[in-house]
Amino acid sequence: MATCTTLCGPCSVRYLTKPSTHWCSECEVAICDDCKEHHKVLKATRSHELIPIAKYRSLPSFITDIQQSCIYHNEKYQQYRVAHALPICFKCIKEHQKCNVIPLDEVTNNAKTSGHFQDLETGLMDLLQNIDIIKKDRKANLVSVEERKDIHLAEIKLIRNQINKHLDKLEKDIIQDIEKKERQCKENIQKILSSVEEKENLITEYQTNLQSTKQHASDFQTVLVMHDIEMKVFENEKYLLSLTETNKFNPVDLICKVDPGVLSIVNSFKIFGSIEIKTKLSNICLIRAKDKQAQLQVTPTKTIKDLKLILQKKITTTCEKVRGCCVSFNDDFIFTDYLYIYKR
């Protein structure tokens, strides 16, 4: 990242002071309108993508801080290590001879329109939908717990009105118990809600950063940002799945069991009843477009140049200049002999 984006870099070298209007991500330099025209016509820079300086300043720091050159050899990145998803320069290749290394442009070309990028966008959307489903389910459970509490309190009051003042203390104990269990339910549910809302904020931020990358970042920056966000998507998806697997979304309920002795003999019981927290199986089904791997990697599309021919069979003929062949319905081989036709 350049140290100054306010002034034009090329002009500053010539001891001129001009405000910058655009940014070149390839050259990592701010340029003015005049230098922009030269930038667009020079053979070495005409293919560079320029963005308004205001949009460049709006990019998150984790994008603008991405280095375009190797920090060890101070040379521009030209190659890409597939296994580690990291760019390297030509000098780095000596240190990674056993790694699968491909040209960097094979990875960066069309990065923003690749299926990999679209999968990443879909993954972020799925996470937000899953969080929304979880929030609605947890809030509904909060309401149901409160409703059940009200129902049980009404039952307790109804029975309490049928017995004498001797039950005052027992009534107080059962009410305290149900309030305690209600708080316990709410605390557990609220804890999950707080956790997923925190994840929601993070995922929304990742989604914003990804869209900002799509609009303003270079292809090189896009590849590295995609890898970083992809790991975060996997971590958050793994976290939500872990909550499901540990039954954190199972609805809880308040169950009141009134001592049968309360309805018959007033002095034959020691407690009014008991309050239990009942956990039910969750009906939440998280949205997953596909089972994602622990780490997705961008790999180049194979071309015909990558194909290797394997000799299956040799056929001996009397032909001298074969120019074509075919196989008949009877599995006979027919060859055209150019030399033979020429002699005729």
N, C-alpha and C positions, 0 to 999 in steps of 0.2 A: 504494500500500500504506500502511495506517495506521501511524503511528509506535508505537502501543501497542495490543496485543491483550489485555492482561491486565485492563484496566479497561473498564467500559462507557462508550462515547463520549458518548451523550446525557446520561447522569448526570453525567459529568465537566463538561459545559458548565454544569450546574446546581450545580456545586461539591459533588456527591455522589460518594462512593467506593463503587462496587459492582463485584464481579468479573464479567467478561463470560462468557457461556455459548455465544453464537452469533456468527456472522459473516455480514454481508450484503455480498455481492460487488458488488451494484448501488450501494449507498451507500458502500461501502468503510469500514465502521465496525463495531466490536465492540459487542454489546449484551447486556444482562442478561436474565433471565427476564421481569421486568416490562416492560421496553421491547420485548421480543419480542412480547408480546401486543398492545401498541399498534401495533407494526410490521405485524402480520398483519391488523389491522382498518382501518387508514388506507387510504383510496382510492389515494393516491399510492404506497404501498409494499406493499399486500396481495399483489401478484403477484411480489414479490421472493423469490428462493430463499435460504433461510437454511441454513447448515451448522453443525454443532457446532464450537466454537472449537478443539477438539483436532484435528479433521480438517483444519481450515484451516491450523493450524500445521504439519501433516504434509506440506502441499503443497510441491513444490520451489520454490525462490526465483524461478526463471524464469517461474513461473505467477503467484505472488503479486506480483511486481514489475511486472506488466502494468498500464499506466496506463489508467484508465477514461475520462479526459478528455484533451482536446487540450493538449499541452504548450506550444503557441504561443498559444492563445486562452483556455485555462482553461475551456473549455466541453465538455460531455459529447458524446462521439462519437454521431452520429446517421446518418451516411452512410458508404458503403463504396466505395472506388476499386477496381473490378474488375481493371483492368490491372496495378495494383501490389499488389493484395491487402492494402490498408491502410485502416484506418478514418480518417474525417475528421469535423470538426464542420461546422456550417453556414457558419461564416466561412471555412473552408478552401475551400469550393466556388468562391469567386471566383478563387482561385489555380489551380484545376484545372478550368476551364470546358470544356476540350477533352477531359477524361477521361470515361470511362463511369462515372457515379456512380449508385448505387442505395441505397435505404433500408437501414440496417444490419440491421434486424430480418428482412429477406428473406434475409440470409446466416446470421444466428445462430439463427433458428428451426429447431428439430429438428437442430441441427448434430451432436449425438452419435449420432443414429440415421440420419444421412444415408448414402447410398451412398458418398460421398466419405470419410467417417470409416471405414466398413467396408473400403474399398479400402486405406486407410492401415494398418489393423490387419492386413489380408492381406499387404500389402507387407512389414511387419516380420516376420511369420511366415515368409514366403518367404525373406527374407534369412537368418534363423536356420537354416532347413532347408538352404539352400545352403551355409552355413558348416559345418554338421554333415556334409554330404556331402563337402566339401573336406577336412575334418579326417580323416574315415575313410579317404579315398583316400590322403592324404599319409602317414598312419600305416602303412597297408598297404604303401605304397611303401618306407617305412623298413625294414619287416620283410623285404620281398623283396630289397632291396639287401644287407642283412645276410646273408640266406640265400645269395645269389649269391656274396657275398664268401667265405663258408665253403666253398662248393662249389669255387670257384677255388683257395682256399688248399689244399684237400685234393688237388686235381689237381697243384698245384705241389709239394706234399710228396711225392706218389707218384712224380713224375718225378725229383725231387731225390734220392730214395733209390736211383735206378737209375744215377746218375752219381757221379763221385768228388768229393773235397773241393775240386777246382779250381773248382767252381761255387758255393762258399760266398758269395763276394762278389756274384756275379750273383743268387743267391737273395735275398740281403739287399736288393739294389736293387729287385727286382721286388715284394718284400713292402712295402717302403717306398712304392713307387709305388701299389700297390693300396690301402694304408692312406690315402695322401694323397687318392686319388680318392674313396675312401669318405667321408672327412671332407668333401670338397668337395660330394659328393651330399647328405650329411646337413645340412651348413650351408645349402645352398640350399633343401632341403625344410623345414628348421626355420625358416628365415626366412619362408617362406610361412605355415607354421603359426602362428608368432608374430603375423604380421600379421592373419590371419583371426581368431585368438583375441581380439586387441585389438578388432577390429571387432565380434566377438560380444558383448563386454562393453558396447560402446557401444550396439549395437542392443537388448540386453536392458534397458539403462537407458532408451532411448527408449520401449520397450514398456511398462516400468513407469510412466514418466511419462505415457504416453498413457492407460493404464488409470486412473491417479490423476486425470487430467483428466476422464475420462469419468464418474467417480464423484463428484467434488467441485467441479470448476471450473464457472464460469458458461459460458453459451453463447458469450458474447463472448470469454472467455479461451480457450475450446475452439477457436474459429476461428483465433485467432492461433497457438496451440500446434500445431494441425494443420498450418498453413502451415510453421512452423519445422521440425517433425519430417518433414514431407513432403520438404523440401529435403534433409534429412539422409539420408532413405531413398533419394532419387535419387542423392545423392553416393556412398553406400555401394554401391548396386546398380551404378553406373557403375564403381566401383573393382573390384568382383568381375568384371564383364564385361571390364574392361581386363586383368585377370590371365589370363582365358581367351584373349583375343585375342592376347596376347603369349606364349602357350604356357607360362605359368608352372605349369600343372597337368599338363604332359606327364610321364609316368613316366620315370624315368631308370634305367639298368641298368649293371652292371659287366660288361664283356666282356674276357675274357682271351684273347689270341692268343699261343700258345706258338710259339716259333721252331722250325720243322721240324728244324733242325740239331741241336737238343738230343737228339732221339730217335735220331740216327744217329752223328754224329761229335762227341765231347765238345769238342774243341778248335777246331771250325769255326764257332763262333758268338760274337758279341760281347755279346749281351744274352740274358737268360732268356726274355723275352717283353715284352708291353706290356699296359697296362690302359687301357681306353677307357670313357668314360661314354656310353652309348647312350640317346638320348631317343626315347620312343615317343609316339604320338598319344594324347591323353587321352580317356577315355570319360566324363568328367564332363559332365552335362547340367544346367545351372542351372535352377531352377524359376522361371518367370515367369507370373503370372496373366494378364498382358497387357503389351503394349508401352506403357510409361508415357511420357507426354510429359515434356519437361524441367521444366515447371512446371504443375501442375494448378491450376485456379482454380475456386472455388465460384461458380456462376452461378445466378440465380433461375429457377425453372420458369415458362415462358410461360403466360399465361392468355388467355381469350377477349378480354380488354381489349387485348391486344397485337396482335390481328389487325387488318389494314387491308383494307377492301373496295376492289376495283378494278372500275370499270364496264366491262363487256364489250360490252353491246349495249342500245340503246334500242328499245322497241316502241311504235308509235303505234296507239291504239285509239279507238273512239268511246265508251268507258266513261268515266263521270264519277267514280264512287266505287268503285275496285277494292279488294275485300277478300280476294281469294284467286285462285290460278291453278294450273294443272297442264298437263302435256304429254301428249298422247295417244300411242298406239303409232305413229301416222302422223306424229309430230312436229308436230302441230297444237297451238297454244296456246289454252287455254280459260280465260277470266276470269269471275269473278263480280262483277257490277255491283250494289252495294248500293243505289244511287240508283234504278236501274231497277226493282228488286224492290219498293222502297218505294212507287214511283209506281203500280205495279200494284195 
